[in-house]
Amino acid sequence: MPDSYPSLDNIVVTPSLQQSQATRIEEYGWQPLHTLPKFTNCVEAPVVNSADYTEFFVPDNVFGGRETAINWVKDIAKQHFFVLVNYRVQAGGNGYKGITWLACQRRGQNTPTKVPSEKVRRGSKKCGCKFMIKIVEEPIDIWNVVVVCGTHNHVISDNLHGNALAGRPTEEELKEMREMAEINIRPMHIRGKLASSPDNYTSMKQVYNIVQKFKKEGMEGRTVVQEFFKKCKEKHYFIEYRSDLDTNKITDIFFANSDSIRLLKAFPYVMLLDSTYATNK
């Protein structure tokens, strides 16, 4: 090994090399990188005026309840591959009509953080969409659907897969997912069960997050190690551990099934080790 390496300052680019590089750039029509402009702000996407969806939100009759009307409007929106959210609610009473405004999920503008960071860049799907429908209460508890604005200013997707709001499970689906998670069914199989319904748009990521939420709720504030010791105690496992006296951190854990302990006592001179190692890289 040499004692020292040559400095980069000693490397000299010959004129012939510079000339060959310039010839190559001119030959392919490339422009030197240091001459290209540096853009600090991206160009905003042009405003898109979509089709008018007013004709699809004209019901044949009025509704007998607020929730019934809201569910009907949201179902029609999903059939056309966009999602509506509750934007504003006026309870009604004392001479005022009950009104519920439903707006496109992309209504409004992104609110910047108080302390902007260059490292964290969060995008927003909100683009100021004006699409809005209101559910108006008529006399004698009758609700009617009125379209305030029936057009969007953004492109409508051809499906709802991957949409976080459309993929939110219902109460019945959450109950079914909890029951499957309690018997240790894998998330991919839970997703397959949900996908059997044509109206379900729950993504795999959402299933993982919900199953993880169920696990945290079952731990009841315990740490992972505490939950591990609790499970071993419930299953009557033999468990021993060693910890560091200075830091009180666990260094070694040994646990065994009660049946394995019984077999070891019956055959103390025979021990079978079945070790599997990762051989494929």
N, C-alpha and C positions, 0 to 999 in steps of 0.2 A: 504494500500500500504506500503510495507517495505521501510525503509529509505535508505537502500543500497542493492545492489545486489552482489552476490558472484562473485569473480573474476574468469576468465577462468583459471588463473594459479593454482587455488585450485583444479581443476578437474583432477583427476589422472586416467589414463587408467590402469586397472589391467592386470597382465600377462595373466590371463585366457581369457580376452577379446582380447588381442593382438594375443593370440594363436588361438582363434576361427576365427579371421579375416584372419590370415595366412593360416589356414586350408581351408577356403572358397576360397581364391585366388588359392591355389594349386589344389583344387577340380575342379574348372572351368577352370583352365589353364590361368588365368588372370595374367598380369604382373603389378606390382606396377607402378603408373603413374610417380613417380619421377625417375624411371629407364629408361623410354622410351626416345629415342633420340629426340631432338628438331631440326626440319628442318627449315632453314632460307630461302632457295630458293627451289621453286617447280621444279620438273623435267619437262623439255620441252617435248612436244609431238613429237613423231617420225614423220619423213617426210613421207608423203603419195604420191606415184606416181599414179595419176589417169590415166584414159584412154586417148588415143590420139583423140582429136576432130578435127584434120585437115581436114578430109574428109567432115565434115559438112560445112566448110567455103570455099568450092570451088564452085563459082557461075557458072551457065550455060553460062552467057555472061558478058560483061563488063557493067559498069554503066556510065550514062551520067552526073553525078554530084557527088560532094564530099558528100553532105548530104544524098543523096540517098544511096550511098554505106555504109555510117556509120550507117544509120538506119537499113539497111538490116543485117549488121553484128551484131548489138545489138539485133535485134529481134531473130536471130538464137541463140545467147547466152542465151537469156531468155527462149527459148524453151528447152534448156538443163539445166536450173535452175542455171545459174550464170550470173553475171552482168559485163559488160565492161564499162570502163570510158575512156575519152579522156586523154591520157597520154602526148602526145607531138604533136605539129603541126608545119609543115614547109610550109610557104605560097607558095613558089615557085616563078618563074620568074627569069629573068637575067641568063638564062641557067640552073637554078636549078628546079628539079621536085617538085611538090607539094606533100607532104607526111603527112599523119595523122596516128599516132600510137595509137592503142587502147589496153589497158592493163586490166588485171583482177583487180577488186576493192581491192583485197588483196595483190597487189604488193607493194613492199617497206617494210620498217621496222618502228616500232613505234619510234617516236622521244621523248626521255625523256624530262621532264620539266627542266628548268634551276634551279629551287628551288624545289627539291623533297620533298614531304611531306609524312609522315607515315600515316596520317589520310585519305588522299585522294589517292585512288588507282584507276587509270583509265586503263581499258583494251583496247586492240587494236586488230582488226581483221586482221591486216596486218601480213603476214608471209613470205614475199619475193617470192610470186608466180611469175613465169617466163612466164606465158601465155601472148602472145602478137600477135597482128595482125596489119598490116600496110596497109593503103589505098594509093596506088601509082598512081600519075597522069601520063598517057601515052600521046602521042601526040594527038592534036586536042580535048582537053578537054574530055578525056576518062579515067575513073578511074578503077583500078584493085585491087583485094583483094589478099594479100600475107600473108601467115601464117608464122610468125617468130618462134613461139614456140606454139605447140598445146596441151601441157599437163600442169596440175596443180600439185602443191605439197601439196594440202589439200583436204579434203573430200568435195565432191559436195553434197549439200542438195537435197532432193527430191521435194522441193517446194521453192517458193520465198516469202512466207508469212512471214512478219516480217522484210524483208530486206528494209532498209531505202532508198536506191537508187532505187530499183525496185518499191517501193511504192510511189515514188514522183509523184504527180499528174501532168498531162499535162496542157497546157494553157487553153484548152477548159474545162477540169475538174475543174480547179481553178475558171474559170468564172462561171460555174454552181454552185460550192460550195458557192461563194460569193452571188449569187442571192438567194440561199436557206437560207444562214445565215442572210441576210437582212430582210427576212420575219419570222425570229425566228423559223426556223425548227431545231429540236434537232439534236445534232451531231450524235446520233445513227441512226437516219433516213437518215442523209446525207451519213453516211457510208454504209447503206443498199442500197441507190441509186447507189453509186459507185460500190458496190460489184456485181451489176447486170451485169457488164461487166466482161467477163472471163479474160481479160488482165489487170485488175486492182488489185494491191497488196497493196493499201493504208491501213495502220493499223488504229485502233481506236485512238491510241495516236497521230498519225499524223493528223487526222481529228480535234481532240481537239486543237492541237497547231495551225493549220491553222485558225480555227474559232476564236481563241483567238487573232491571229495576225490581222484578219479582224476587230475585235472590237477595238484594239489599234489604228489601222489606222483611224477608224471612230471617235475616241475621239480627234484626232488632237492635242495631247500633253496635254489635260486636265486630271485632276485627276478624280478619281472615284466619289468623292463628287461633283465636278464641272460638271461632265457629268450627274449626277443625277438631279441637279438643272436645267440643260439645258433641259433634257427630260421632267421634270415637267412643265417647262415654255412652251414648244412646245405643250404639251397635255392640257394646260390650267388648271393645277392642282392648288388648293390653298395650299400654303406651308408656314410654319413658323418654325423658329428654334431658339434655345437659345445656347449661347456659353459662355465659361469661360472667364471672363474679363482679367485674368492674363495670361493664355496660349493661348487665342484666339481659343481654340478648341471647336468644336460643341459638345454639351452635349445632346441635345434633338432635334428631328425633328418631325413635324406633317405635314402630307400632306393628301389631300382629293380630290376626283374627283368633278368637277363642278356640275355634276348631283346630287351627294350626298349633296352638299351644298344647292342646290335648293330644294331638298326634305326635308332637315332639316328646311329650312325657311317655307315651306308649312305646315309641321307637327312638330312644335317646342316642343310639349309635349310628343311625342312618339319617342323612340329611341330603336333600335334593335341591340344588340351586338351578333355577331356570332363569338365566339372564339373557336379555335380548339387547343387542347394541345396534345403533344406527350405522349400517354399512353403506347405504346409498347416499351419495353426496350430490 
